[in-house]
């Protein structure tokens, strides 16, 4: 079976991660209930005439995708695959509010058309004039993982050579209020702000100078706290790896009551570097894509910023990274990367 490589990684986030050549050197401390991304100069990537009609998620997605392709020296991908939990939620809210205020009459379809989850993938394809395979996954907090699995399968089955894959989310306005209300009800509230962002990757069957190998992705709908350690061991064993083979463990801690899952898995990695990232990106359905960008950057640069260290010492040499994410005790995902 063909190996799969990540040849470029780009993210727009709450940090200065898009236009900076550094790697989380000067981080911004997040505060408040929500945090917006640091938007780049979109005019460098999108024509002004198109820009004014685009939702924020579309602007971020198209811009991040363009830079990812440029960094990988690819002009036309063989497939475009995106993942998003909420899609273009701002336009969805506009359309639903118009239904109420206009008593379900005389509605313009613009916001509805632009609110669909595949809008970003479609706009990327239109800009590239790309008529290749184009798919969008919307599976809550594993939306990005399923997009990545689709890309991996296409490469392994030799249906594509270069796949553009990404995850994106925008804040919206009203949905964030509802989610905060739900946090207060369950009493296990998230301690990091809700955020937004877009992360895109060029995944390929061909290795380049800056490649990082994508070994495996595992997605699990539910895992009990009693079996999480065994599930992780089985995932590693499936890939002929042992706990001692992992150099860096990256978890999606957000400070809520379900961090117990990360505590239990961390017990297996007492003597290695343990990292976290959501205190820098905020929490959103495809925040794990920011985590993958972080892991890719660590392996390609051989550098670990102090801002993401949760426990352990900085190693000068890292070869294999394990990423683990879950949300509210559901939708668990493991991703293995190798230098």
N, C-alpha and C positions, 0 to 999 in steps of 0.2 A: 504494500500500500504506500502511495506517495506521501512524503512528508509535507507538512504545511508550515509556511513561514509568514510572519508579520514583517512586512518590509517598510512600513511607515506608520506613524501614529501621530494624530493631531487632536488637540482638544481645546474647546472654548469653555471656560469655567469661571468660577468666582475669583480665581487667582489669575495672575499674569502668565498664562501658559501658552498663549497663541503666538504673540509677536516677540516674546522674549527668547533669547538664545540660552538663558540659564534654566536650571531645573529646580523650581521651587526654592529659589535662593532668598527672595524677599516676599514672604507670605503675608497675606492679609488675614487678620483675625476676624472670624465671622461672628456676628452678633445679631440679635433680633429674631423674629419669627421666620422671616424669609430673606433670601439674599439673591440678587440678580447676578447674572454672569457679567464679566467684563467684556463688553462687545468690541470687536476689532473695527477697523475702518472698512466697512463693507464695500465701499466704492472701488476698492482695489480688486474686488472679486466679482461684483455684481453690477450690471448696468443700472445707472440711476433711475431710468424709466421703469425697470422691473422692480427695483428696490422698494419703491414707495407702496407697492401693492402686496408686499410679502409680510407674513406674520414673523414674529421674532424667531420662532423655531425654524422656519424656512431659511431665514437669513443666516442663522448659526449653522444649520446643516449644510447648506450649499457652500458656504465659505470654508468650513472645516473640511468638507469633502474635496473641494478644489485644491486646497493646500496639501492634503494627504496624497492626492494623485501626483501633484507636482513634486513632492518630496520623493516619491517612489519612481519618478520619471516615467509615468504612465499617462498616456493621453486618452485612451479608451479602455475602460474595464470590461471584462467579459460578463460581469453581473454586478448589479447594485442591490444591496440587501440592507434594510434598515430595521431597527427595533425601537419601539416607543410605547410607553404605558398609556399616555393621555393624548398623544397626537397634538394637533394644533388647538389646544384647549381654549385659547383666547377667542378664536373665531367661533368655536362651539358655544361658548357663553354668550357671545354677541347674538348668534342665531336664536338660541333659546330665549333670551331676553326679548328679542324682537317678536317672537311668537306670542309672548305674554302681553307686551305693550300694544301690539297691533291686533289683539284678539283673534289670532290665527288667520288674519287676512292681509292681503296686499304685501306679501313678504318677498323681498329680493333674495335670490338664491346664492349670492356671492359668498357670504360668510359660511353657508352650509358647504358649498363646493370646496372652499379653502380649509375647512375644518377636518377633512378626512385624514386618517392616520398615514396614508401613503403619499401625502402631498409633498413631503421633503424628497422622497425617492423619485417622485415624478418630476419635480423641478430640477433635480440634479441631472436626470436623463434628458430633459428638454434642453438644458444649457449645454450639455455635451453632444446633443443629437445622437444619443445612445439608444439603440433599439434592442439591446440585449435583455436577458433575464432580469426582472425587477420585482422584488417582493418585500413586503413589510410584515413584521411580526409584532403583535400586541398581546403580551402575556404578563401583564403587571411587572413585577420586579425581575423577571427572567426574560423580558422582551429582547434585550440585547444578546443574551446568551443563546437564544434560539436563532437569532440572525447569524451569530458566529458559527453555530453548529451547521446551519444551512450552507454557509460559505465553505466550511471545512469539508462537508460531504461532496460539494460540487468539485472541489479541487482533488479530493481523493479518488473520485470516480472519473476524473479527467474530462469533466464537462466544461471546465473553465481553467484558465491559467492565472488570471489576476482578478480578484474580486474586491470591490469597494464595499466595506461593511461598516455600519455605524449605529450609534444610539443617540437619541436626542430627547429633550424634554424642555418645555417652557413653563413658567410659573402659573400663568393665568391669574385671575383675580379672585373669583368667588370660590373656586374649588379648594384653594389653600385655606380659606376660612373654614370650610366644611371639614377638611382633614384635621385642622387644629382642634375643632370641636370633638372629633372622634378620639383624638389623642387624650383629651381631658376626660372623656367618658371611661376609657379602658384603664386609666390610671398608670399606664406604663409608657408615658410620653417620651417622644424622641427629644434628645437634648441638643441636637445640632439643628440649625435652621433648615427649612425646606429650600431647595435650590433649583437650578436649571443648568443646562449646558448641552453641548454636542461634541461627541468624540467619534472620529472616523479613522479607519485603518485600511491599508491595502494588504490583503492577504493573498499569498501567492504559492504556487508549487515550485517556484524557482528561488534559489537562495541568492542574496546579495550581500554586500559588505556590512550592512547594518541590520541584517536579518536576525530575528528571534524566533525560535521554533515554537509553534503551538502544538504541544504534545497531546492534550486531551481536554475535553469539557464534559462535566457531569452535571445534570440537572435533576433535582428531586423535588417533587411536590410537597411531601411531608417527611420529616425525620423527627423522631422523639429525642428528647435530651438524653435518654438512656442509651440510644443506639447511634448517636452522632459520631462518636469516636470510632466505632466499628465500621460505619459507613465510609468514613474518611480512609481508614486503613484498607478497606476493600477497593476503593477507588485507586489508591496508590498501587496496590498489588496488581490490579488489572493492567497497569502500565509498567509492571516489573520494577517498581520503586518501593523503597522502604522509608520509614520516617526519617532515618538518618541521612537520606539522600537530599532532603529539602534544605536549602540554604537560607531562604527567606519566606516567612509566612505573612501574607497580607490579608487583613480582615476588614469587613465593612461595618465596624463598630459605629453606632450612632447614639449610644448612651441610654437606650431604652431598656426595659426589663428583659428583652429577648437577647441581650448581649451575653446571657448565660451560655448560649451556643458557642460563642467565640471563646468564652472562658474555658469551656470544656475542651474544645479543640486545641487551645493554646497550651493546655496541660501536656499535650503530646510533644510540644516543641519548646521545652524549657530552655534549651541551650542554644537556640538560634535567634536571629534577628526577627522581631515581630513588629509589623507596621500597621498603621491605620490611615485613612484618607478622607473620610466623610466630614471631619471637622474642617477640612479645607474646601470641599466641593459642595457641602450641603447634602441633604437627603432627597433623592428623587428616584423614579422607577428605573432609570438607566444609569444610575450613579456608578454601577459596576464597570461601565465603559471607561469612566475616569480612573477607576482602579486599575484597569488593564493598561491604560496609557502610562500610569505610574510605574507598573511592573515592567513594561516594555522599556521605558526610559532608564530604569535601574540596570537592566541587563545590557542594553546597548551602550550606556555611558559608563557602566561600572561605578556608579555613584549613588549614594543613599542620602537624601537631605535629612537634616536633623528634625525638621518640622513634622515628619511622618512617623518617627520612631515611637512605638508604644512601649517596647520592652527589649532589652538586650543591647549589644554593642554593634557598631557599624563594622561590617566586614569589608575588607578591601577586595574580595573576590567572590562574586556570586554567580552560580551556574544554573540552579533550578529554583523557581519561585512557584509557590502555591497560593492562589487567591481563593478566598471563601467569602461568600455573601449570602445573606438571607434577609427576609423582611417579615417581621411579626411572627417569627417561628415557622414560616412557610417559604416555599420557592427557594430552596437551597441550591447553590451552584458552586462547583469547584472548577478552577481553571489552572492548568499546568503549563508553565512556560520554561523553555530551556535556552541558554545562551548558545 
